[in-house]
Amino acid sequence: MTRALGVCYYPEHWPEDVWEQDASDMVKAGLTWVRIGEFAWARMEPTPGDIQLDWLDRSIAILGKAGLKVVLGTPTATPPRWMADKHPDMFAVDENGHVRGFGSRRHYCFSHQGFRAESRRITEILAKRYGNNPHVAAWQTDNEYGCHDTTLSYSDAAKDAFQDWLAQKYQSTAALNRAWGNVFWSMDYDEFDQIGLPNLTVTEPNPSHALAFRRFSSDQVVAFNREQAQIIKAHSDAPLIHNYMGRITDFDHYDVGADLDIASWDSYPLGFLEDRMEDGDAHKRAYAQQGDPDLQAFHHDLYRAVGKGRWWIMEQQPGPVNWAPVNPAPLPGMCRLWAWEAFAHGAEAVCYFRWRQAPFAQEQMHAGLLRSDREPAPALAEAAQVARELTQIPDCGTTNASVGLVFDYASAWAWEVQPQGTGFDYFRIVFETYRALRKLGLDIDILPPNCADLTAYKLVLAPGLLALSDDLKNALTAFNGVAVIGPRANSKTEELTIPTPLPPNLPKLDLTITRSETFRADMDRPLQGSGHIRHWLDHVDTNAPVLEHTKAGDPVLIGNGPIRYLAGWLDETALDRVLTNICAEQQIETTPVQDGLRIRRTDTHVFAFNYGLETATFQGQDIPSAGVYWAPK
């Protein structure tokens, strides 16, 4: 695998007479890839039908002549003003009925057929023109699906499309009424066009209705992306990519990725720490200029699964950003560390956002590799250092992990629809499990919910999984390692109703959940061993061995065979103890690490990354704060 660095560039933002110098400077810095075009629709088509691509021809030629490879983005995330005039009902509508109009970006509803046609049209124009261009070495579809809460739309276009989706799925309103339990509160429907969207109701809507709308909304993203992918593939052999985001679960990324060749994501460690994590102030102070030690790695492993083994970072934070609650600068060395950690997790490319800081508009406070006056910003030297180091260390591949962790987007939707308590968040419980495994020095593979083969793993975990797919059930039946399922796993049908037989209905385990409870954040339940249960506890009826109890005697970890059920949400102390014991039982070697230090193994090397503020030690080597260490295995 060839690894490389890249950058995001906006030739339309700068005078044409600087493009050649910019391209030359990129090459001098050791960059290989340049992403362009994803926000330039108004420059490509300033008025309806007036296609102006000569400037794009010239910019691609200049970048290519310098030796750079271009990732060309479809510009559909930023429809021009004339598009809004032509299709005034193309905007998304939020759950309160407010139109989300023109003036920034992502101002479209995935269900609007007029905009979908415009999207296909501009994509085909670009694909025909650049499909065989030797400098266009990859394509990006749109930009950051789901960003700014733009997956769910409550527009008339979405309502019409949802009704059609329901008609195709259920075939009759009688079948839909049975599946949703609409006899409750007299919610039966006689015709599909009676069914509205699950917003603006007096109290909560039927959870089956709400989950169906989430599935529909995800399918709309998939269909929108598929249209672009099919058009591009008809004219180009270059790989297709989309740039996903951090902690965005509004649509099924596995389904989108099925139509693409490479997954990528946009990594902003400092912004995500403040904006998207529940950890307390002490944790956020300790990592304010480094980012959480595990959040980037979690997404690296997730998008490696989404990309079926191939993944990039399309946007890597180079300095302060503009959109978080606070926007500190990274510690010196972090832009290098983030890149190397991505490569250690198998990234093919890491592209910094952006080449030059914009002096205007919404992102003028967002740093680049260059300042707005074209002088170097601090991250440029770190990027150049990584580029030099890439020539020194051989290609190292990725490791074969012994631990698998299931992540499922439908489960995130289900528990948002029906949380049963303010503390239960699907992403959070999966991420906390991942974090605990990383603190034990383990490498982890993220697995999709339809994973059909678990033979590569000694330990598999599936916290909070809505419903076990047939593929996963069959894989668990044949599994020879240890699978820890729960809490709240296989507890509902795909319609978000209680199944019969009662959950969790796991193979090889005699266990029935009789009731579930949630409790206050200040009322954790102590375990007989160290640690506590928080947020959630399933009460069970079982004849299976019980390995962990609360001090009140409630079973918590049930079963000593290959399938075990975890009935409560474990805190950090308890989770560390339970996982340590299972790893020892399964002869999985652990390497507990000090705070802030994280390890990643590849086929040939072991890497260590110090997110902490103090020097850390690994394999007898002192690693300074923001330092990276690697050695042959």
Buried (B, 14 or more C-beta within 10 A) or exposed (E): EEBBBBBBBBBBBBEEEEBBEBBBBBBEBBBBBBBBBBBBBBBBBEEEEEEEBEBBEBBBBBBBEBEBBBBBBBBBBBBBEBBBEBBEBBBBBBEEEEBBEBEEBBBBBBBBEBBBEBBBEBBBBBBBBBBEBEBBBBBBBBBBBBBBBBBBBBBBBBBBBBBBBBBEBBEEBEEBBBBBBBEEEEBBBEEBEEBBBBBEEEEEBBBBBBBBBBBBBBBBBBBBBBBBBBBBBEBBEBBBBBBBBBBBBBBBBBBBBBBBBBBBBBBBBBBBBBBBBEBEEEBBEBBBBBBBBBBBBBBBBBBBBBBBEBBBBBBBBBBBBEEBEEBBBBBBBBBBBBBBBBBBBBBBBBBBBBBBBBEEEEBEEBBBBBBBEBEBBBBBBBBBBBBEBBEEBEEBEBBEBBBBBBBBBBBBBBBBBBBEBEBBBBBBBBBBBBBBBBBBBBBBBBBBBBBEEBEEBBBBBBBBBBBBBEBBBBBBEEBEBBBBBBBBBBBBBBBBBEBEEEBBBBBBBEBBBEEBBBBEEEEBBBBEBEBBBBBBBBBBEBEBEBBBBBEEEBBBBBBEEBBBBBBBBBBBBBBBBBBBBBBEEBEBEBBEBEEBBBBBBBEBBBBBBBBBBEEBBBEEEEBEBBBBBBEEE
